[in-house]
Amino acid sequence: MTYPPPPGNDPWSQPSTPPVDPTLPVSGQPIPGQPTGTDPYAPVDPYAGMKSEQPAPATADPYAVPGYAPAGYPQGGYPGYGYPPVQKTNGLAIAALVLALVGFASCVTAPIGAILGHVAQKQIRQTGEGGEGMATAAIIVGWILTGLIVLAIIFYIVMIVIAISASSTSSSY
């Protein structure tokens, strides 16, 4: 084969006649159209004959017990879709827990997290925000880590004193 191929023998050239439309019938008969009339697959409302003239009010709660509301919620049940309203979490409680947990890696932030946990608990009592569990966890983790850090420092000081006293007695020979 020579490069470029001679004209007329190009395998990539387009045919001179357009391709046959595959949707056309082979026999020459016309293609039947879509059925006319009503759609047999249209959805049917099974409650069409039972509908009342006036719709029920949108705020009616079929499960509400008259005269009963849980503590902290308005009369008539929960607003919305049956869930209690979202309570804002105290940001200081989140920061206190993060600092207390970071105290595992850095010894300085554990007591800061514990102190911030106390401050967050006071704010939560005053404002009614959420996050009391986080503040309590920050206090517990922060003070436990602080106690362990203090014990480790005391242990190192005792070991240094013992090493110094042992080296001074052995060097007197």
JOFENHU-V349627 format. One record per residue. N is the residue number from 0. PSI is psi as a letter, one per 30 degrees, with the letter a starting at -180 (none if undefined). OMEGA is omega in radians with two decimals (999 if undefined). BURIAL is b if it has 9 or more other C-alpha atoms within 8 Angstrom, else e. Layout:
n: [N,N]
psi: [PSI,PSI]
omega: [OMEGA,OMEGA]
burial: [BURIAL,BURIAL]
//
This chain:
n: [0,1,2,3,4,5,6,7,8,9,10,11,12,13,14,15,16,17,18,19,20,21,22,23,24,25,26,27,28,29,30,31,32,33,34,35,36,37,38,39,40,41,42,43,44,45,46,47,48,49,50,51,52,53,54,55,56,57,58,59,60,61,62,63,64,65,66,67,68,69,70,71,72,73,74,75,76,77,78,79,80,81,82,83,84,85,86,87,88,89,90,91,92,93,94,95,96,97,98,99,100,101,102,103,104,105,106,107,108,109,110,111,112,113,114,115,116,117,118,119,120,121,122,123,124,125,126,127,128,129,130,131,132,133,134,135,136,137,138,139,140,141,142,143,144,145,146,147,148,149,150,151,152,153,154,155,156,157,158,159,160,161,162,163,164,165,166,167,168,169,170,171,172]
psi: [k,l,k,l,l,k,k,f,g,j,f,g,l,k,l,f,k,l,l,k,j,f,f,k,l,e,f,f,k,l,k,k,a,k,k,l,a,l,k,f,g,k,k,k,j,f,g,e,f,f,k,l,e,k,l,k,k,f,f,k,j,f,g,k,k,k,g,k,k,l,k,f,l,l,k,g,a,k,l,b,h,g,k,l,k,k,k,k,k,k,e,e,e,e,e,e,e,e,e,e,e,f,f,e,e,k,f,e,f,e,e,e,e,e,e,e,e,e,e,e,e,e,e,e,e,e,f,g,l,l,g,e,e,e,e,e,e,e,e,e,e,e,e,e,e,e,e,e,e,e,e,e,e,e,e,e,e,e,e,e,e,e,e,e,e,e,e,e,e,f,f,f,none]
omega: [-3.12,3.12,-0.37,-3.12,3.14,-3.13,3.13,3.12,-3.10,-3.13,-3.09,-3.12,-3.12,3.11,-3.09,3.11,3.12,-3.14,-3.14,3.12,-3.09,-3.14,3.13,3.13,-3.12,-3.02,-3.11,3.10,3.12,3.11,3.12,-3.14,3.11,3.10,-3.13,3.14,-3.10,3.13,-3.12,-3.11,3.14,-3.14,-3.12,3.12,-3.11,-3.11,-3.06,-3.11,-3.06,-3.06,3.12,-3.10,-3.10,3.12,3.12,3.11,-3.06,-3.09,-3.10,3.10,-3.08,-3.10,-3.10,3.07,-3.11,3.08,-3.12,3.01,3.11,-3.12,3.10,-3.12,-3.10,3.11,3.14,3.07,-3.11,3.03,3.07,-3.03,3.11,3.12,3.09,3.14,-3.12,-3.13,-3.13,3.13,3.14,-3.12,3.13,3.09,3.10,3.14,3.14,3.14,3.12,-3.14,3.12,-3.14,3.08,3.10,3.04,-3.11,3.12,-3.02,-3.01,-2.98,-3.12,3.11,3.10,3.10,3.12,-3.14,3.10,3.07,3.08,3.12,3.14,3.10,3.11,3.12,-3.13,3.09,-3.11,-3.02,-3.11,3.12,3.05,3.09,-3.12,3.11,3.10,3.13,3.12,3.11,3.11,3.12,-3.09,-3.10,-3.12,-3.11,3.08,3.11,3.10,3.09,3.11,3.11,3.12,3.10,3.11,3.11,3.11,3.13,3.13,3.12,3.12,3.14,3.10,3.12,3.12,3.14,3.13,-3.14,3.12,-3.14,3.13,3.10,-3.13,-3.14,-3.13,-3.14,999]
burial: [e,e,e,e,e,e,e,e,e,e,e,e,e,e,e,e,e,e,e,e,e,e,e,e,b,e,e,e,e,e,e,e,e,e,e,e,e,e,e,e,e,e,e,e,e,e,e,e,e,e,e,e,e,e,e,e,e,e,e,e,e,e,e,e,e,e,e,b,b,e,e,e,b,e,e,b,b,b,e,e,e,e,e,e,e,e,e,e,b,b,e,b,b,b,b,b,b,b,b,b,b,b,b,b,e,e,b,e,b,b,b,b,b,b,b,b,b,b,b,b,b,e,b,b,e,e,e,e,b,b,b,b,e,b,b,b,b,b,b,b,b,b,b,e,b,b,e,e,b,e,e,e,e,e,e,e,e,e,e,e,e,e,e,e,e,e,e,e,e,e,e,e,e]
//
